[in-house]
Amino acid sequence: MQRIIVLVDLIDNIFIRQCSIKSNTMKYRDKNEIIAQILESANGNRVRLTKIMYDVYISHTVTKEYLTLLIERGLIQYLDGERTFKTTEKGMNFLRIYSKAQELNPISTKFSSRKEI
């Protein structure tokens, strides 16, 4: 009986450690970042909804919401016969502009430059 309790405690400790590691690596993503990741996932490829979900790490419901928005805006195309998605030329332009904006963004998430102020 005591071995079982020790084993359960060990499993709990491992689970807690994994959860804390995962929460430290996860960060908040804004809408534009998620859109860019979806477009990048379907960039030049014909991909299914499930692949986009796994690439971008979002749920089925959220993926469908974003894809609906992107189709309405003309950034992604749904190929009905194949049941796949493909980034449009307008979507490629969004990715180029988004990448340039990320390069120009002087704000670092580490705030290491605060010491200079």
N, C-alpha and C positions, 0 to 999 in steps of 0.2 A: 504494500500500500504506500509506503514511504517513497519507493522508487517511482511510482506513478506521479506522486505530487511533485517530486523533483523534476521529472520529465516535463510535466505540464508547466512548471515555473520556467524551465529552460526554453521551451517553445514560446511562452509569452515574452520572455526577454528578447529572443531573436525577432519576433514579430514587431515588438516595440522599436527595436533598433532599426529594422528595415523601414518602418513607417517614418521614423525621424530622418533617416537618410533621404527617403523619397521627398519628404516635405521640404528639406533644405535645398534640393535640386530643382524643384518645381517653382516656376515664377509666374506671375500674372502676365497674360498676353492681352494686348488690346485687340480690337476688332480688325484693324488693318493688318496686324501681324498674322492673325489667324487666316484672313483672306489671302495674304501673300503665300502662306504655307499651303493652302488648298490649291491655289493657282500653280505653285511650284510642283506640287504632287502630280497635277494633270498636265504639266508643261511638256508639250510635244508628244504626249502619250495619250492613249485611250485607256483610261483607268476606271475601275468600278468604284462604287460608293464605299465598299468595305476597305479598299486599299487607301482611299483618302482618309477614312476614319483612323486607320492604323498609323498612317504617316503623320497625321496632324494631332493625334491623341485627343480626339473629341468623340462624344457619344453619337449614336445613330441619329437621334432627334436633332441635336445641334448641327450635325453635318448636313442634314436635309434642309434645315432653316437657312444655313449659309449658302448651300447650293441653289436654293430657290432665289435668294437675293442676287447671287452672281449671274444666274441665267437671266433674270429680269434686267440686270444692268448690262448684259451683253459681254461679260468678262469670261464666261465659260459656256460651253456648248454641250447639250445633251444629245447623244446619238442614239435615238430610240431603238433602232433595229439591233444594235449591239449592247444597249443598256450601259453605255460608258460615257465618260465626261472627257472633254478636251478643252484646254485653254485657248481662247480666241486671240486674235491679233490685239484687240483692245486689252485683253487680260495680260498679254505679254508686255504691252506698254505700261500698264499698271505696275508690273513686276520691276521693270527698268526704273521707273520713277521712284518706287518704294526703295529699291536698292540704293539709288543715288541719295535719297533722303537719309537713309541709315548711315551712309558713309559721311555725310555732312553733319550729322548730329554730334555736337561736341560733348553732350552730357553723358557721363559714364555712370553705369549703375553702381559702381563701387564707391563713388564719391571720394576718390583718393585725392582729387585736386582741391578739396576744401581747405587743406592746410596752407595753400598758397594765398588764400583770401586775407 
